[in-house]
């Protein structure tokens, strides 16, 4: 390992797994009501390697990293496809029709 002074430049991303005690639901069913899961600090997530609960400060950072990555993937999937070639020319307004409307040649 290299010596370093101060905090890391980037937050390290840990592999998370669903809590085996509550199965990722953050609560355990008691006799009369649901109780907060003690094993995962009522988050539903533990470290994949050790199965231990993360400290709340680290957990918030890890969940934020995962949420941002998921939002980025959804944004990429939701973008409309950009038309290229003849399709692009057919769909855009070329102002060659009557009253400067689109003329497609059909």
N, CA and C atoms as a LAMMPS dump frame, in Angstrom:
ITEM: TIMESTEP
0
ITEM: NUMBER OF ATOMS
318
ITEM: BOX BOUNDS ff ff ff
-5.0000000000000000e+02 5.0000000000000000e+02
-5.0000000000000000e+02 5.0000000000000000e+02
-5.0000000000000000e+02 5.0000000000000000e+02
ITEM: ATOMS id mol type element x y z
1 1 1 N 0.832 -1.174 0
2 1 2 C 0 0 0
3 1 3 C 0.886 1.25 0
4 2 1 N 0.412 2.251 -0.641
5 2 2 C 1.144 3.513 -0.685
6 2 3 C 0.697 4.401 0.465
7 3 1 N 1.611 5.188 0.944
8 3 2 C 1.258 6.153 1.973
9 3 3 C 0.513 7.308 1.331
10 4 1 N -0.471 7.796 2.013
11 4 2 C -1.201 8.96 1.513
12 4 3 C -1.603 9.825 2.701
13 5 1 N -1.707 11.085 2.426
14 5 2 C -2.112 12.031 3.456
15 5 3 C -3.489 12.57 3.089
16 6 1 N -4.366 12.642 4.05
17 6 2 C -5.694 13.18 3.801
18 6 3 C -6.642 12.127 3.261
19 7 1 N -7.848 12.554 2.944
20 7 2 C -8.85 11.6 2.451
21 7 3 C -8.578 11.177 1.012
22 8 1 N -9.208 10.112 0.601
23 8 2 C -9.064 9.624 -0.766
24 8 3 C -9.716 10.605 -1.736
25 9 1 N -9.241 10.605 -2.976
26 9 2 C -9.802 11.5 -3.972
27 9 3 C -11.216 11.084 -4.368
28 10 1 N -11.469 9.811 -4.384
29 10 2 C -12.785 9.296 -4.745
30 10 3 C -13.267 8.358 -3.646
31 11 1 N -14.56 8.318 -3.47
32 11 2 C -15.131 7.402 -2.482
33 11 3 C -15.051 5.974 -3.03
34 12 1 N -14.581 5.065 -2.206
35 12 2 C -14.484 3.664 -2.616
36 12 3 C -15.88 3.056 -2.648
37 13 1 N -16.143 2.252 -3.671
38 13 2 C -17.435 1.615 -3.779
39 13 3 C -17.32 0.181 -3.279
40 14 1 N -18.162 -0.167 -2.31
41 14 2 C -18.167 -1.499 -1.74
42 14 3 C -19.233 -2.339 -2.419
43 15 1 N -19.018 -3.648 -2.451
44 15 2 C -20.04 -4.557 -2.931
45 15 3 C -21.039 -4.758 -1.8
46 16 1 N -22.301 -4.499 -2.079
47 16 2 C -23.352 -4.648 -1.081
48 16 3 C -24.208 -5.856 -1.411
49 17 1 N -24.761 -6.462 -0.382
50 17 2 C -25.668 -7.592 -0.543
51 17 3 C -26.875 -7.365 0.366
52 18 1 N -27.969 -8.011 0.028
53 18 2 C -29.152 -7.899 0.879
54 18 3 C -28.875 -8.581 2.205
55 19 1 N -29.413 -8.002 3.235
56 19 2 C -29.226 -8.542 4.582
57 19 3 C -29.883 -9.917 4.671
58 20 1 N -29.152 -10.932 5.164
59 20 2 C -29.745 -12.275 5.251
60 20 3 C -30.819 -12.374 6.338
61 21 1 N -30.752 -11.526 7.353
62 21 2 C -31.727 -11.613 8.442
63 21 3 C -33.097 -11.103 8.011
64 22 1 N -33.12 -9.944 7.343
65 22 2 C -34.405 -9.343 6.951
66 22 3 C -34.688 -9.487 5.458
67 23 1 N -33.761 -10.093 4.718
68 23 2 C -33.879 -10.303 3.272
69 23 3 C -34.046 -8.99 2.511
70 24 1 N -33.372 -7.939 2.993
71 24 2 C -33.384 -6.653 2.301
72 24 3 C -34.595 -5.793 2.591
73 25 1 N -35.457 -6.178 3.513
74 25 2 C -36.67 -5.409 3.804
75 25 3 C -36.475 -4.388 4.919
76 26 1 N -35.397 -4.439 5.648
77 26 2 C -35.035 -3.512 6.726
78 26 3 C -35.857 -3.704 7.993
79 27 1 N -36.824 -4.595 7.985
80 27 2 C -37.608 -4.873 9.192
81 27 3 C -37.754 -6.377 9.361
82 28 1 N -37.903 -6.78 10.605
83 28 2 C -38.125 -8.186 10.938
84 28 3 C -39.494 -8.285 11.584
85 29 1 N -40.272 -9.262 11.199
86 29 2 C -41.604 -9.425 11.75
87 29 3 C -41.512 -10.008 13.149
88 30 1 N -42.038 -9.257 14.094
89 30 2 C -42.093 -9.724 15.474
90 30 3 C -43.4 -10.456 15.718
91 31 1 N -43.728 -10.652 16.972
92 31 2 C -44.96 -11.352 17.311
93 31 3 C -46.172 -10.493 16.968
94 32 1 N -46.121 -9.204 17.349
95 32 2 C -47.265 -8.338 17.139
96 32 3 C -47.023 -7.23 16.115
97 33 1 N -45.764 -6.87 15.888
98 33 2 C -45.468 -5.776 14.97
99 33 3 C -44.081 -5.974 14.359
100 34 1 N -43.745 -5.126 13.404
101 34 2 C -42.442 -5.22 12.744
102 34 3 C -41.399 -4.441 13.537
103 35 1 N -40.201 -5.014 13.637
104 35 2 C -39.093 -4.392 14.351
105 35 3 C -37.986 -4.043 13.366
106 36 1 N -37.262 -2.981 13.636
107 36 2 C -36.125 -2.604 12.791
108 36 3 C -35.042 -3.673 12.9
109 37 1 N -34.475 -4.042 11.764
110 37 2 C -33.437 -5.073 11.741
111 37 3 C -32.169 -4.527 12.375
112 38 1 N -31.664 -5.239 13.355
113 38 2 C -30.465 -4.803 14.07
114 38 3 C -29.211 -5.192 13.297
115 39 1 N -29.266 -6.272 12.543
116 39 2 C -28.079 -6.768 11.849
117 39 3 C -27.604 -5.82 10.755
118 40 1 N -28.534 -5.073 10.103
119 40 2 C -28.151 -4.197 8.997
120 40 3 C -28.431 -2.719 9.293
121 41 1 N -28.662 -2.367 10.538
122 41 2 C -29.014 -0.996 10.926
123 41 3 C -30.27 -0.515 10.207
124 42 1 N -31.21 -1.404 10.001
125 42 2 C -32.502 -1.115 9.365
126 42 3 C -32.337 -0.501 7.987
127 43 1 N -31.341 -0.967 7.227
128 43 2 C -31.152 -0.466 5.867
129 43 3 C -31.456 -1.536 4.826
130 44 1 N -31.327 -2.798 5.19
131 44 2 C -31.533 -3.879 4.241
132 44 3 C -30.276 -4.263 3.487
133 45 1 N -29.162 -3.583 3.733
134 45 2 C -27.911 -3.827 3.014
135 45 3 C -26.771 -4.108 3.983
136 46 1 N -25.917 -5.05 3.63
137 46 2 C -24.697 -5.369 4.371
138 46 3 C -23.554 -5.508 3.371
139 47 1 N -22.32 -5.541 3.851
140 47 2 C -21.197 -5.745 2.945
141 47 3 C -21.244 -7.172 2.422
142 48 1 N -20.961 -7.33 1.149
143 48 2 C -21.05 -8.654 0.532
144 48 3 C -19.954 -9.586 1.041
145 49 1 N -18.797 -9.032 1.346
146 49 2 C -17.666 -9.873 1.755
147 49 3 C -17.822 -10.414 3.169
148 50 1 N -18.16 -9.539 4.117
149 50 2 C -18.186 -9.945 5.514
150 50 3 C -19.585 -10.132 6.071
151 51 1 N -20.586 -9.52 5.464
152 51 2 C -21.942 -9.62 5.979
153 51 3 C -22.212 -8.7 7.144
154 52 1 N -21.309 -7.756 7.378
155 52 2 C -21.473 -6.824 8.488
156 52 3 C -22.206 -5.574 8.025
157 53 1 N -22.867 -4.931 8.971
158 53 2 C -23.567 -3.678 8.672
159 53 3 C -22.539 -2.565 8.481
160 54 1 N -22.824 -1.672 7.552
161 54 2 C -21.96 -0.526 7.321
162 54 3 C -22.321 0.59 8.29
163 55 1 N -21.343 1.407 8.693
164 55 2 C -21.69 2.599 9.477
165 55 3 C -22.617 3.496 8.65
166 56 1 N -23.479 4.226 9.311
167 56 2 C -24.486 5.004 8.605
168 56 3 C -23.892 6.008 7.635
169 57 1 N -22.763 6.636 7.977
170 57 2 C -22.144 7.611 7.079
171 57 3 C -21.675 6.947 5.788
172 58 1 N -21.099 5.769 5.912
173 58 2 C -20.612 5.036 4.747
174 58 3 C -21.79 4.487 3.949
175 59 1 N -22.819 4.031 4.635
176 59 2 C -23.99 3.481 3.972
177 59 3 C -24.68 4.531 3.104
178 60 1 N -24.813 5.739 3.61
179 60 2 C -25.445 6.812 2.836
180 60 3 C -24.646 7.074 1.566
181 61 1 N -23.333 7.112 1.674
182 61 2 C -22.48 7.353 0.511
183 61 3 C -22.615 6.218 -0.5
184 62 1 N -22.596 4.984 -0.041
185 62 2 C -22.698 3.834 -0.941
186 62 3 C -24.04 3.795 -1.663
187 63 1 N -25.112 4.079 -0.934
188 63 2 C -26.43 4.079 -1.563
189 63 3 C -26.569 5.227 -2.558
190 64 1 N -25.956 6.358 -2.262
191 64 2 C -25.988 7.488 -3.193
192 64 3 C -25.236 7.148 -4.473
193 65 1 N -24.094 6.501 -4.365
194 65 2 C -23.319 6.098 -5.542
195 65 3 C -24.146 5.144 -6.405
196 66 1 N -24.798 4.177 -5.757
197 66 2 C -25.619 3.219 -6.501
198 66 3 C -26.825 3.884 -7.148
199 67 1 N -27.442 4.828 -6.453
200 67 2 C -28.6 5.533 -7.005
201 67 3 C -28.207 6.37 -8.212
202 68 1 N -27.086 7.06 -8.131
203 68 2 C -26.626 7.878 -9.259
204 68 3 C -26.313 7.01 -10.472
205 69 1 N -25.699 5.853 -10.245
206 69 2 C -25.399 4.942 -11.357
207 69 3 C -26.685 4.406 -11.989
208 70 1 N -27.677 4.083 -11.172
209 70 2 C -28.945 3.585 -11.7
210 70 3 C -29.682 4.674 -12.476
211 71 1 N -29.665 5.914 -11.962
212 71 2 C -30.309 7.014 -12.679
213 71 3 C -29.623 7.277 -14.011
214 72 1 N -28.305 7.151 -14.045
215 72 2 C -27.571 7.365 -15.288
216 72 3 C -27.929 6.29 -16.314
217 73 1 N -28.049 5.024 -15.864
218 73 2 C -28.438 3.952 -16.769
219 73 3 C -29.851 4.164 -17.308
220 74 1 N -30.769 4.602 -16.444
221 74 2 C -32.135 4.865 -16.888
222 74 3 C -32.186 6.017 -17.887
223 75 1 N -31.367 7.022 -17.657
224 75 2 C -31.325 8.156 -18.576
225 75 3 C -30.827 7.718 -19.951
226 76 1 N -29.818 6.86 -19.97
227 76 2 C -29.295 6.376 -21.244
228 76 3 C -30.314 5.498 -21.966
229 77 1 N -31.066 4.708 -21.224
230 77 2 C -32.068 3.839 -21.837
231 77 3 C -33.281 4.626 -22.311
232 78 1 N -33.577 5.742 -21.677
233 78 2 C -34.766 6.503 -22.01
234 78 3 C -34.591 7.496 -23.139
235 79 1 N -33.373 7.725 -23.578
236 79 2 C -33.142 8.686 -24.655
237 79 3 C -33.713 8.149 -25.967
238 80 1 N -34.382 9.023 -26.726
239 80 2 C -34.861 8.557 -28.036
240 80 3 C -33.692 8.364 -28.985
241 81 1 N -33.833 7.394 -29.854
242 81 2 C -32.778 7.117 -30.82
243 81 3 C -32.704 8.256 -31.833
244 82 1 N -31.512 8.666 -32.169
245 82 2 C -31.313 9.726 -33.143
246 82 3 C -31.344 9.108 -34.533
247 83 1 N -32.221 9.637 -35.36
248 83 2 C -32.368 9.103 -36.72
249 83 3 C -31.192 9.562 -37.569
250 84 1 N -30.687 8.658 -38.406
251 84 2 C -29.6 8.974 -39.319
252 84 3 C -29.983 8.492 -40.714
253 85 1 N -29.351 9.072 -41.71
254 85 2 C -29.569 8.643 -43.086
255 85 3 C -30.897 9.118 -43.638
256 86 1 N -31.52 8.303 -44.493
257 86 2 C -32.765 8.701 -45.149
258 86 3 C -33.908 8.976 -44.161
259 87 1 N -33.935 8.259 -43.059
260 87 2 C -34.987 8.462 -42.068
261 87 3 C -34.933 9.871 -41.487
262 88 1 N -33.733 10.359 -41.202
263 88 2 C -33.584 11.703 -40.647
264 88 3 C -34.06 12.749 -41.64
265 89 1 N -33.72 12.567 -42.899
266 89 2 C -34.13 13.525 -43.918
267 89 3 C -35.645 13.476 -44.117
268 90 1 N -36.238 12.304 -44.019
269 90 2 C -37.674 12.144 -44.21
270 90 3 C -38.451 12.831 -43.09
271 91 1 N -37.951 12.741 -41.864
272 91 2 C -38.686 13.26 -40.712
273 91 3 C -38.461 14.74 -40.453
274 92 1 N -37.368 15.317 -40.878
275 92 2 C -37.121 16.734 -40.591
276 92 3 C -37.81 17.61 -41.626
277 93 1 N -38.109 18.829 -41.234
278 93 2 C -38.805 19.769 -42.113
279 93 3 C -37.801 20.388 -43.077
280 94 1 N -37.997 20.157 -44.382
281 94 2 C -37.071 20.718 -45.363
282 94 3 C -37.637 21.971 -46.035
283 95 1 N -38.854 22.388 -45.676
284 95 2 C -39.507 23.608 -46.149
285 95 3 C -39.607 23.669 -47.674
286 96 1 N -39.753 22.537 -48.347
287 96 2 C -39.859 22.509 -49.804
288 96 3 C -41.283 22.257 -50.283
289 97 1 N -42.196 22.032 -49.364
290 97 2 C -43.572 21.754 -49.746
291 97 3 C -44.382 23.037 -49.864
292 98 1 N -45.675 22.926 -50.175
293 98 2 C -46.532 24.104 -50.291
294 98 3 C -46.649 24.812 -48.947
295 99 1 N -46.473 26.108 -48.943
296 99 2 C -46.523 26.886 -47.708
297 99 3 C -45.358 26.586 -46.785
298 100 1 N -44.219 26.235 -47.354
299 100 2 C -42.995 25.92 -46.624
300 100 3 C -43.188 24.759 -45.654
301 101 1 N -43.997 23.787 -46.053
302 101 2 C -44.162 22.583 -45.238
303 101 3 C -43.149 21.544 -45.673
304 102 1 N -43.185 20.407 -45.029
305 102 2 C -42.227 19.343 -45.329
306 102 3 C -42.621 18.608 -46.606
307 103 1 N -41.714 18.448 -47.541
308 103 2 C -41.936 17.689 -48.761
309 103 3 C -41.115 16.417 -48.683
310 104 1 N -41.778 15.27 -48.761
311 104 2 C -41.08 14.004 -48.653
312 104 3 C -40.918 13.305 -49.971
313 105 1 N -41.615 13.715 -50.993
314 105 2 C -41.485 13.093 -52.301
315 105 3 C -42.353 11.874 -52.477
316 106 1 N -43.211 11.569 -51.523
317 106 2 C -44.077 10.393 -51.628
318 106 3 C -45.209 10.639 -52.586
